[in-house]
Structure formats: C-alpha cells, structure tokens
Amino acid sequence: MPGRLLELHVENFRSLRDVTIPLGPLTVLVGPNGVGKSNVLKVFDFLAAIIQTDLEPALEDRGGFDEVAFWGGAKPPTSMKIQLKATWTTHASLRAPDEYELTIRRRAQSTRRTSYTLSREESFRFKRTQGRGRRIKISGGSARVVDDRAGRESESGSFGIQRLSSGLSTLPRLGRADGGEEVARVAQRLSSFRVFDVNVTAARQPTRLRPSLGGLAPHAENLASILVQLSADEERWRLLTEDARRILPQLETIEFEQVGGYADRLAVVLRERGLRRPTPLADASFGTVRLLGLLAMLYDPDPPALTCVEEIDHGLHPQALELIVERLREASERTQFIVATHSPALVDRLNPDEFIVCDRQQDGASVIPALSATEIAEIAEVSGDQPLGELWFSGVLGGDLTEDEL
C-alpha cells in the first residue's frame, strides 16, 4: 500500500474534545451508540470537503463553527484542531512522518453569541530529501516555506494567500522547489477519502450503461453501475460472486437485465435456487443489498487512500461478519480502512491490535481509545479463550452494553 495514515489527533470537533487515535491498515472503532465513532469518520469527511470546496464553505455546509465545535463544558471552545501523521510523500517514514495541522480559531466580535470572526493556521511538515525537512506555515494572509537544518530554521520563501483559504486547496499550485509536489500528494490523498454507508433505497436503483466516474459513490447509489464494471474482470467477478454465495446460499448468479426496453439502462437481478424468475435488486432484502454494496467496496480495483465505513454490521447476519473481516484484511493491503461497529459478533473476529474501544465521559467528551492496545492485549491474554466481543460486551474491555444500546 503506497503510504498510510499513522495517527489522528483532534481537539473540539463535535464530541472529540481531545483524542489521539493510532491508525493501522484496518482500524475498527468499537463502542455503543453516541460515544463518537461517527464523529471520527466525519473528521475525514470534513477534510475532504475542505479540499473540494475550501474551508469556509466546508464549515458552512455543516452549520458553522458553533455546530461543528464541541458542545460540552461550561463555555464554548474558541478553537478547533485537526492533526494528521502519515507516510505519503517520497521520503516519509515511521520515524519521520508527514505532518499536517489545521487550527481554526473563533473570536467574538461583540457580546452577541452569533457574531464572530474566524481565522485559521495550518502547517505542513515533510522530508524534502534524505537529509533535511521542510515546513510550510500558514497564518492569516501569508504562507512561509521553512527549511529545518540541524535544529535551525531558514525561510526559503513566502507568499500571499487568502485569509480563510486552506492550504489543502491552494498550496498544490506551489512550484516543485517549494514543496508543491508534496502538498499536492497530501491533498490528493485527503480529497479521495470516502465515508461509506450504503443507502439501500438508492443502491437498488438501475443504472445507465456508462462508466461510473469517481468509483463507488459514498452511499452506493451507483451500485448497479459499479457491479457492471466489476463483471468485466472475470477473475474479480468470480471471487465477488463466490463471496456473495457464501453468505446467500440460495444465490446462483448475479446478472443484468434491460429496463423498460432501453438498451442503455440496466438493473441488477439475482437468480436464486428454486425460483422460476430472477429477483430484481429492487425487491431484494435490506441485508442482501448492503452485502453487495460492501463487496463492491472491498473488490474496488482503484480504491481511495482511506475508506471509512459506518456501522458495517448493520443488516448483516452474524455469519457474514467473518467473511467481511477476511476481505477487509485483504483489501487493507491496497488501501486503509476505519470501520465503526457496536457488534460483539464482529469484535469476536478481530485481533486485539485491530480495534479501538470508544467510550464517553459525563460531559459528552469522547474517550478514544478508552484502552491502549497493550492493555487490550494483556486483558485478552489473561482471559484465555474468551472471545474479545464477549469481553467488550460484558464490560471487561469497556463495553457494558444494554440491549437498548445495540
């Protein structure tokens, strides 16, 4: 896999008051509803939106600073911060990772709560060659390119930038000597991030027979089009349909039929054992549609740098979870996954270093991780053969769920 995210640090974004989350090829966020799992995924959705539309529109689309910032505590926060560590650029490594930091500050203009101004600060740090590092610092309307040599800083250039424009959307235009290539690579990775959650109603719809630009859509609304494309790769299609049959034993084949006599409009149909006519995807069960959406994601030949998946277990039979975990591990060799779940059955199939326990304090602040990877491994070792999902569900790993929370 060409580089990956190593760590996410967030302050005052929704319920994420102050969290630092280590990220592996496959990271599963485990916790009951309301502890902040989805908010971790929304951080990446927010970063992608900044690149696509810029900082101010991305905030406005989410209701503004006050809606996005942490709601707990006696006073509203005056700043929000997102930090990433990754190994995306040419000379990055685990010991010298790429670093990106965004801080958004809120300053009141008057005593009225709704009247305020925003400012932002950004910084990029990356290795330009094997022997030195470089930073780009952005504050107000200026950006500075700084070389780090033997603990000393030397400024190699500065230029103007709009006061609230993000470096993620602006700095890729820099020349190669100033780090434009590295910033462009970081921006490309972030802009490709996908928060995936199958919208079953939309995914059931037929498609026009044309390439689906941009790959599988975030809510699988172009599922039929993607399945048509995947069927063109004989080996990939064979593996996908074998997986579908493993979970749906009555399934024989997945096919495509013209809709309403239009040669360029196709619907997905399922041929099932014992039925004299095929079942249109529009009439398939909720779980079947979700399963096909997840398989299309896992067999994507050109995946984004990171895919976040909301409640991956929703609508799936527990027997399907073993297959999904197997395929997630295989696909994580080509891309990176952050998955949210509250299913003990799915946790049972994970290794201790693949999941992060999420909890929440009384003031609404998320605690992520609630236990370190070392603590989870030690508890698992002491508990012997007891499944990890059972340990979490019973509260040994911080779960202690009631039926109402599932």
C-alpha positions as CSV (number, residue, x, y, z in Angstrom):
1,M,0.0,0.0,0.0
2,P,1.5,3.4,-1.0
3,G,1.8,5.0,2.4
4,R,-0.9,5.3,5.0
5,L,-2.2,7.4,7.9
6,L,-0.5,6.7,11.2
7,E,-2.3,8.9,13.7
8,L,-5.2,11.3,14.1
9,H,-5.3,14.0,16.8
10,V,-8.5,16.1,17.2
11,E,-9.5,18.8,19.6
12,N,-13.0,20.3,20.0
13,F,-14.6,18.7,16.9
14,R,-18.1,17.6,17.8
15,S,-17.6,15.1,20.7
16,L,-13.9,14.8,20.1
17,R,-12.7,17.2,22.8
18,D,-9.1,15.9,22.9
19,V,-8.4,12.5,21.3
20,T,-5.3,10.9,19.7
21,I,-6.0,7.8,17.7
22,P,-3.4,5.4,16.3
23,L,-4.3,4.1,12.9
24,G,-3.3,0.8,11.3
25,P,-4.2,-0.7,7.9
26,L,-7.5,-1.8,9.5
27,T,-8.8,0.1,12.5
28,V,-12.2,-0.8,13.9
29,L,-13.9,1.6,16.3
30,V,-15.9,-0.3,18.8
31,G,-18.4,1.3,21.1
32,P,-22.2,1.8,21.8
33,N,-24.2,4.5,20.1
34,G,-23.3,8.1,20.9
35,V,-19.7,7.6,22.0
36,G,-18.2,9.5,19.0
37,K,-17.3,6.7,16.5
38,S,-19.2,8.5,13.7
39,N,-17.5,11.8,14.6
40,V,-14.1,10.3,13.9
41,L,-15.3,9.4,10.4
42,K,-16.8,12.9,10.0
43,V,-13.3,14.4,10.6
44,F,-12.2,12.8,7.3
45,D,-15.3,13.9,5.5
46,F,-14.6,17.4,6.7
47,L,-11.0,17.4,5.4
48,A,-12.1,16.1,2.0
49,A,-14.8,18.8,1.8
50,I,-12.1,21.5,2.6
51,I,-10.1,20.4,-0.5
52,Q,-13.2,20.2,-2.7
53,T,-14.8,23.5,-1.6
54,D,-12.4,25.3,0.7
55,L,-12.5,25.9,4.5
56,E,-15.3,28.4,4.8
57,P,-17.9,26.5,2.6
58,A,-17.0,23.2,4.4
59,L,-17.8,24.8,7.7
60,E,-21.0,26.5,6.4
61,D,-22.3,23.2,5.0
62,R,-22.1,21.8,8.5
63,G,-23.9,24.7,10.2
64,G,-20.9,26.8,11.0
65,F,-18.2,26.7,13.7
66,D,-20.6,26.6,16.6
67,E,-22.4,23.5,15.2
68,V,-19.1,21.6,14.5
69,A,-17.3,22.6,17.7
70,F,-17.5,20.6,21.0
71,W,-20.8,21.2,22.7
72,G,-19.8,20.1,26.2
73,G,-18.3,22.1,29.1
74,A,-19.3,25.4,30.7
75,K,-18.1,27.6,27.8
76,P,-18.0,27.0,24.0
77,P,-14.5,26.4,22.7
78,T,-12.6,29.2,20.9
79,S,-10.6,26.9,18.7
80,M,-10.7,23.6,16.9
81,K,-7.7,21.5,15.8
82,I,-7.0,18.5,13.5
83,Q,-3.6,16.9,13.2
84,L,-2.5,14.0,11.0
85,K,0.6,11.9,10.7
86,A,1.2,9.9,7.6
87,T,3.7,8.3,5.3
88,W,2.5,9.6,2.0
89,T,5.4,11.6,0.5
90,T,8.6,10.2,-1.0
91,H,10.9,10.4,1.9
92,A,8.4,10.0,4.8
93,S,8.9,7.1,7.2
94,L,7.5,5.9,10.6
95,R,10.3,7.9,12.3
96,A,10.0,11.0,10.1
97,P,6.3,11.1,9.1
98,D,4.5,13.7,7.1
99,E,2.6,16.0,9.5
100,Y,-0.4,18.2,8.7
101,E,-2.1,20.5,11.3
102,L,-5.2,22.7,11.0
103,T,-6.3,25.1,13.7
104,I,-9.5,27.1,13.3
105,R,-10.0,30.0,15.8
106,R,-13.2,31.8,16.7
107,R,-13.1,35.3,18.1
108,A,-16.3,37.1,19.2
109,Q,-16.9,40.5,17.6
110,S,-19.5,41.6,20.2
111,T,-21.5,40.3,23.1
112,R,-23.9,38.6,20.7
113,R,-23.1,34.9,20.5
114,T,-23.7,34.6,16.8
115,S,-21.3,37.4,15.9
116,Y,-17.7,36.3,15.5
117,T,-14.8,36.1,13.1
118,L,-12.8,33.1,12.1
119,S,-9.1,32.7,11.5
120,R,-7.0,29.6,10.6
121,E,-3.5,28.4,11.0
122,E,-2.0,25.5,9.0
123,S,1.3,23.8,8.8
124,F,2.8,21.0,6.7
125,R,6.0,19.2,7.7
126,F,7.6,16.7,5.3
127,K,11.0,15.4,4.2
128,R,12.2,17.0,1.0
129,T,15.4,14.9,0.8
130,Q,17.0,12.3,2.9
131,G,18.9,14.9,4.9
132,R,16.5,17.7,5.7
133,G,13.0,18.6,6.5
134,R,10.7,21.3,5.3
135,R,7.7,23.1,6.7
136,I,5.0,25.3,5.2
137,K,3.4,27.6,7.8
138,I,0.2,29.4,7.0
139,S,-1.3,32.2,9.2
140,G,-3.6,35.0,8.2
141,G,-2.9,36.1,4.7
142,S,0.6,34.7,4.3
143,A,2.4,31.4,3.9
144,R,6.1,30.8,4.7
145,V,8.3,27.9,3.4
146,V,10.8,27.0,6.1
147,D,13.8,24.6,5.9
148,D,14.9,22.8,9.0
149,R,18.6,22.1,9.2
150,A,20.3,20.8,12.3
151,G,17.7,22.3,14.6
152,R,17.8,25.7,12.9
153,E,15.1,27.3,10.7
154,S,15.8,29.2,7.5
155,E,13.0,30.8,5.5
156,S,13.3,30.0,1.8
157,G,10.2,31.8,0.6
158,S,6.9,33.4,1.4
159,F,3.8,34.4,-0.5
160,G,0.2,35.7,0.0
161,I,-2.8,33.5,0.5
162,Q,-6.5,34.4,1.1
163,R,-7.3,34.9,4.8
164,L,-9.6,31.8,5.1
165,S,-8.4,29.8,2.2
166,S,-7.0,26.4,3.1
167,G,-3.5,25.3,2.1
168,L,-5.0,22.0,1.2
169,S,-6.9,23.6,-1.7
170,T,-4.3,26.3,-2.5
171,L,-0.8,25.1,-2.0
172,P,-0.7,22.3,-4.6
173,R,-0.1,25.2,-7.0
174,L,3.3,25.8,-5.4
175,G,6.4,25.1,-7.5
176,R,8.2,21.9,-7.0
177,A,11.1,23.5,-5.3
178,D,8.8,25.0,-2.6
179,G,7.0,21.7,-1.8
180,G,4.1,21.9,-4.2
181,E,4.5,18.2,-5.2
182,E,4.4,17.0,-1.6
183,V,1.4,19.2,-0.7
184,A,-0.4,18.0,-3.8
185,R,0.2,14.4,-2.8
186,V,-1.2,15.0,0.7
187,A,-4.2,16.9,-0.8
188,Q,-4.9,14.2,-3.3
189,R,-4.9,11.5,-0.5
190,L,-7.2,13.6,1.7
191,S,-9.6,14.5,-1.1
192,S,-10.1,10.9,-2.0
193,F,-11.2,9.9,1.5
194,R,-14.6,8.2,1.4
195,V,-17.1,7.8,4.3
196,F,-19.1,4.8,3.1
197,D,-22.6,3.9,4.3
198,V,-24.9,2.0,1.9
199,N,-28.2,3.8,1.3
200,V,-30.3,0.7,0.4
201,T,-33.1,2.6,-1.3
202,A,-30.6,4.4,-3.6
203,A,-28.4,1.3,-4.2
204,R,-31.4,-0.7,-5.5
205,Q,-31.9,1.6,-8.5
206,P,-31.0,0.6,-12.1
207,T,-28.2,2.3,-14.0
208,R,-27.4,3.7,-17.4
209,L,-24.8,1.7,-19.2
210,R,-21.8,4.1,-18.9
211,P,-18.7,4.2,-16.8
212,S,-19.3,5.5,-13.3
213,L,-16.8,8.3,-12.9
214,G,-15.1,8.6,-9.5
215,G,-15.7,5.0,-8.4
216,L,-18.2,3.7,-5.9
217,A,-20.3,6.5,-4.5
218,P,-20.3,7.2,-0.7
219,H,-23.8,5.8,-0.3
220,A,-23.5,3.1,-3.1
221,E,-26.1,5.0,-5.1
222,N,-24.3,3.9,-8.3
223,L,-24.0,0.2,-7.1
224,A,-25.5,-1.2,-10.3
225,S,-23.0,0.7,-12.5
226,I,-20.1,-0.5,-10.4
227,L,-21.2,-4.1,-10.5
228,V,-21.5,-3.9,-14.3
229,Q,-17.9,-2.6,-14.3
230,L,-16.6,-5.3,-11.9
231,S,-18.3,-8.0,-14.0
232,A,-15.9,-7.1,-16.9
233,D,-13.0,-8.5,-14.9
234,E,-13.6,-12.3,-15.0
235,E,-11.5,-13.3,-12.0
236,R,-12.6,-10.4,-9.8
237,W,-16.2,-11.1,-10.6
238,R,-15.8,-14.8,-9.9
239,L,-14.4,-14.1,-6.4
240,L,-17.1,-11.5,-5.7
241,T,-20.0,-13.8,-6.6
242,E,-18.4,-16.7,-4.7
243,D,-18.4,-14.5,-1.6
244,A,-22.0,-13.5,-2.2
245,R,-23.0,-17.2,-2.5
246,R,-21.1,-18.0,0.7
247,I,-23.5,-15.6,2.6
248,L,-26.5,-16.2,0.4
249,P,-26.6,-20.0,-0.2
250,Q,-29.7,-19.7,-2.4
251,L,-27.9,-17.4,-4.8
252,E,-26.8,-18.8,-8.2
253,T,-25.7,-15.8,-10.3
254,I,-25.8,-12.0,-10.3
255,E,-26.9,-10.8,-13.7
256,F,-28.1,-7.6,-15.5
257,E,-31.3,-7.0,-17.5
258,Q,-32.5,-4.2,-19.6
259,V,-35.1,-1.9,-18.0
260,G,-38.2,-0.9,-19.9
261,G,-36.8,-1.8,-23.3
262,Y,-34.0,0.7,-23.0
263,A,-30.8,-0.9,-24.2
264,D,-28.6,1.5,-22.2
265,R,-30.4,1.1,-18.9
266,L,-29.6,-2.0,-16.8
267,A,-30.9,-3.4,-13.5
268,V,-29.2,-5.9,-11.3
269,V,-31.1,-9.2,-10.9
270,L,-30.4,-12.2,-8.7
271,R,-31.0,-15.7,-9.9
272,E,-31.9,-17.8,-6.9
273,R,-32.2,-21.6,-6.5
274,G,-35.8,-22.8,-6.6
275,L,-37.3,-19.6,-8.1
276,R,-38.6,-19.7,-11.7
277,R,-37.9,-16.0,-12.2
278,P,-35.0,-13.7,-11.2
279,T,-35.3,-11.3,-8.2
280,P,-34.6,-7.7,-9.2
281,L,-32.3,-5.9,-6.7
282,A,-35.2,-3.5,-6.1
283,D,-37.0,-6.5,-4.4
284,A,-34.0,-8.0,-2.6
285,S,-33.7,-7.9,1.1
286,F,-32.1,-5.0,3.0
287,G,-29.2,-7.2,4.1
288,T,-28.6,-8.5,0.6
289,V,-28.3,-5.0,-0.9
290,R,-26.0,-4.0,1.9
291,L,-23.9,-7.1,1.4
292,L,-23.5,-6.4,-2.3
293,G,-22.6,-2.8,-1.6
294,L,-19.9,-3.8,0.8
295,L,-18.5,-6.5,-1.6
296,A,-18.3,-3.9,-4.3
297,M,-16.3,-1.6,-2.0
298,L,-14.0,-4.4,-1.0
299,Y,-13.3,-5.5,-4.6
300,D,-12.8,-1.9,-5.9
301,P,-9.8,-2.1,-8.2
302,D,-8.9,1.5,-7.6
303,P,-9.8,2.4,-4.0
304,P,-9.3,5.7,-2.3
305,A,-6.4,6.2,0.2
306,L,-8.8,5.7,3.1
307,T,-12.4,4.3,3.3
308,C,-14.4,4.9,6.5
309,V,-17.4,2.6,7.0
310,E,-20.4,3.5,9.2
311,E,-21.8,0.6,11.3
312,I,-20.5,-2.1,8.9
313,D,-22.5,-4.8,10.6
314,H,-25.9,-3.1,10.1
315,G,-28.4,-5.5,8.4
316,L,-25.9,-8.4,8.1
317,H,-26.3,-11.9,9.6
318,P,-23.5,-12.7,12.1
319,Q,-22.3,-15.4,9.7
320,A,-21.5,-12.7,7.2
321,L,-19.1,-10.9,9.5
322,E,-16.3,-13.5,9.3
323,L,-16.2,-13.1,5.5
324,I,-16.3,-9.3,5.8
325,V,-13.4,-9.2,8.2
326,E,-11.4,-11.6,6.0
327,R,-12.0,-9.3,3.0
328,L,-11.2,-6.1,5.0
329,R,-7.8,-7.5,5.9
330,E,-7.1,-8.5,2.3
331,A,-8.2,-5.1,0.9
332,S,-6.3,-3.2,3.6
333,E,-3.1,-4.3,1.8
334,R,-4.2,-1.9,-1.0
335,T,-6.0,0.8,0.9
336,Q,-6.8,1.8,4.5
337,F,-10.0,1.2,6.5
338,I,-11.5,2.8,9.5
339,V,-14.7,1.0,10.5
340,A,-17.3,1.7,13.1
341,T,-19.3,-1.1,14.8
342,H,-21.2,-2.0,18.0
343,S,-21.4,-5.7,17.2
344,P,-19.8,-8.1,19.7
345,A,-20.0,-10.8,16.9
346,L,-17.7,-8.7,14.7
347,V,-15.3,-7.9,17.5
348,D,-15.0,-11.7,18.2
349,R,-13.4,-12.0,14.7
350,L,-10.8,-9.2,15.3
351,N,-7.3,-9.3,16.6
352,P,-6.5,-7.1,19.7
353,D,-4.5,-4.7,17.5
354,E,-7.3,-4.2,15.0
355,F,-9.8,-2.5,17.2
356,I,-10.1,0.6,19.4
357,V,-12.6,0.8,22.3
358,C,-14.5,4.0,22.4
359,D,-16.3,5.5,25.5
360,R,-17.7,8.8,26.6
361,Q,-17.5,11.0,29.7
362,Q,-20.3,12.6,31.6
363,D,-19.7,15.9,29.9
364,G,-20.2,14.4,26.4
365,A,-16.5,14.1,25.5
366,S,-15.4,11.0,23.7
367,V,-12.7,8.9,25.2
368,I,-10.9,7.3,22.2
369,P,-9.1,5.0,22.8
370,A,-10.6,4.0,26.2
371,L,-7.9,1.3,26.5
372,S,-4.4,1.1,25.0
373,A,-3.5,-1.7,22.6
374,T,-1.2,-3.0,25.3
375,E,-4.0,-3.1,27.8
376,I,-6.3,-4.9,25.4
377,A,-3.6,-7.5,24.6
378,E,-3.0,-8.1,28.3
379,I,-6.7,-8.5,29.1
380,A,-7.1,-10.9,26.2
381,E,-4.1,-13.0,27.4
382,V,-5.4,-13.2,30.9
383,S,-8.9,-14.1,29.7
384,G,-7.7,-17.1,27.7
385,D,-10.1,-18.3,25.1
386,Q,-13.0,-15.9,26.0
387,P,-13.9,-14.1,22.7
388,L,-13.0,-10.4,22.5
389,G,-16.5,-9.4,21.7
390,E,-17.8,-11.1,24.8
391,L,-15.1,-9.4,26.9
392,W,-16.1,-6.0,25.4
393,F,-19.9,-6.6,25.7
394,S,-19.6,-7.7,29.4
395,G,-17.6,-4.5,30.2
396,V,-14.2,-6.1,30.7
397,L,-13.0,-4.0,27.7
398,G,-15.2,-1.1,28.4
399,G,-18.4,-2.1,26.7
400,D,-21.0,-3.0,29.3
401,L,-23.9,-2.6,26.9
402,T,-27.6,-3.0,27.5
403,E,-29.9,-4.3,24.8
404,D,-31.3,-0.8,24.3
405,E,-27.8,0.4,23.2
406,L,-27.5,-2.3,20.4
